[in-house]
Amino acid sequence: MIRFPAEWEPQSAVIIAWPHHGGDFTNLSAVEDSYHFIATTITRFQPLIIICRDGEHQQHIQSQLPDNPQLHFIQADYNDIWVRDTVFISLEWRHPKASVQLLNFRFNGWGGKYPHAADDALNLALFAHPIFKGHPNATVNLVLEGGSIESDGMGTLLTTKNCLFNPNRNPQLSEQAIASQLRNYLGVKRILWLEQDNLAGDDTDAHIDTLARFVDANTIAYCSCDDEADPVYPSLKNMEAQLQTFRTENGEPYKLVALPLPKPIFDEHDQQLPANYANFLFINGAVMVPVYDDANDSVATERLAACFPDRQLIATPCRPLVHQYGSLHCASMQIPASVALNF
């Protein structure tokens, strides 16, 4: 039996990859300020693994962060910092020879949009590192990004057809074959398919973590728009209507929590950026919510806070991150507590 844990379950660590001068950020100093906040926040609650390029890069990062026994470094090559899509997915296997399986799916730069050779090889470097050594792992010949799938931990997967069935991912497979492989590799019993376009500026072909997220097994938080003049209004209303038709495993409608969008943010080329509040991150005892210096920051955090009475809500500055089309959840990957790491 295979189980894909939910993100709100206890964690042994979170992984991030620190931005570097060789990357795409032109606002690196501001991005590092956000990463400093993210790193110091996570280490208040649990261990944090930072992937860095080399010893010099590690020293640079350590000079910005206080000494902390919760902080661990792995040196490896990587193209991008969006580890949600490049780092392995952790599963629980009830198998005579393995209780945990770390699954390495193929990564092709979000459909061949960006260089990705180092990102595609990243997990092999992680598996060989002492922190993860000894844990059963496998490499799967299927292109799949972690940001494109949401699990409720009970056998239900939430995802979008626009991404998973996009011919730029697995053109050799039919839609039925892709769904079958998800069930096979992730152990899911039900798949909730959204037919939904991506947000403006999103280059992932509509990753679910920019649109709709499980808050618990019976609740979904989603991006919402009430301004009929906004170009995204009809698309998000269509998504809302689909979510209203979805049912839990017990046949009940999901409780839906609408998250407004921040006012549009543009880059220096007048390209709109995919800022949203659905890209929140669960950590032990808290939920980190991306904020963008926008009036709707407080609206989104208040609505999410009502969903988590037993967790601390932490507004996390992410405006610099969206200049490379991602946010907080995209930049992180949690490791469930069932994976006992070698710290």
Residue, then its C-alpha position, 0 to 999 in steps of 0.5 A: m500500500i502507498r500513501f501520499p501524505a498531506e502537507w499539514e502532517p508533521q514534518s522532519a524538515v523543509i528544503i529550499a535552494w538558496p538563490h545565487h548570482g548565476g540565477d535569473f533574479t535581477n533583484l537578488s538582494a531583495v530575494e535574499d532578504s525574503y529567503h533570510f526571513i523564510a529561513t529564520t522563520i522555518t528554523r524556529f519550528q523545525p529543521l531546514i535544509i538549504i541547497c547551495r552551489d558550493g562551499e563559497h556559496q554556503q559561506h555567503i549564506q551562513s554569513q547572513l544567518p545566525d548559527n542554528p542547530q536546525l540549519h543544514f546544508i547540501q552542496a549541489d548543482y541546480n538551475d532554478i530555486w523552485v524545489r517544489d518541482t524538482v525535489f523528490i516526493s516522499l511517500e509512505w510505503r507499507h511494504p516488507k522491504a520499505s516503509v518510506q519511498l523517495l520518488n524522483f520524477r523527471f523534470n523537463g523545465w516546465g515543458g522545455k521552457y528553461p534549461h533544466a539538466a542540473d535540476d533533473a539530476l538534483n535528486l540523485a545528488l540528494f539521495a547520495h548525501p548522508i542526510f538521505k542516504g539509506h532511504p529507499n528511493a526510485t526514479v520514475n520515467l514520468v514528468l511530474e512537478g510537485g507544484s502540480i499536485e495536491s494530496d489530502g493524505m487520504g487518497t484524493l489528489l487535486t490537480t489540473k488537466n491544463c498541466l498534467f495533460n499538456p503535451n509538453r510534459n508526457p506526449q507519449l502518454s494518453e490522458q488515461a495512461i497519465a491518470s493510471q500512473l498517478r494512481n500507481y505511483l502515488g497510491v491515490k484512489r480519486i483524482l479531482w481534475l480542474e479544467q483551468d487556465n493559468l494565472a497571468g504570468d504563470d509559466t507552469d501551465a496552471h500548477i494547482d498550488t497557484l490556484a487551489r489548495f487543500v486546507d484539510a481533507n474537507t476544505i479547499a482554499y482557492c484564488s478568487c476574483d469579484d471584480e467583473a472588469d478583471p480579465v481573470y474574473p471569468s476564468l476564476k469564476n469557472m474554477e469556483a463553479q467546478l470546485q463547488t461540484f467536487r465532493t469529499e470521499n464521503g460525498e459531502p461538498y467541500k468547504l470552500v475558502a475564497l482568497p482574493l488576488p493582490k492587485p496586479i504586479f508587473d515586472e520591468h517589461d510590463q509582464q504581469l506576475p503570478a502573485n497569489y495567496a494560495n501558495f502558502l506553506f505548512i510547517n510544524g505548528a504554523v502556516m507561512v502565507p505569502v504577502y506582497d505589500d498589498a491591501n489584500d494581504s490582511v484579508a487573505t491571512e485572516r481567512l486562512a487564520a480562521c482555517f488554522p486555529d491551532r497554528q500560527l499564521i506568519a505573513t511572509p514577504c514574497r513580492p521579490l520572488v514573483h519576479q521569477y514567476g513563483s512564490l513561497h510554496c514553489a520555493s520549498m518542499q516539506i519532508p514528512a516526519s515518517v522520513a527520519l533524516n540523518f542529522 
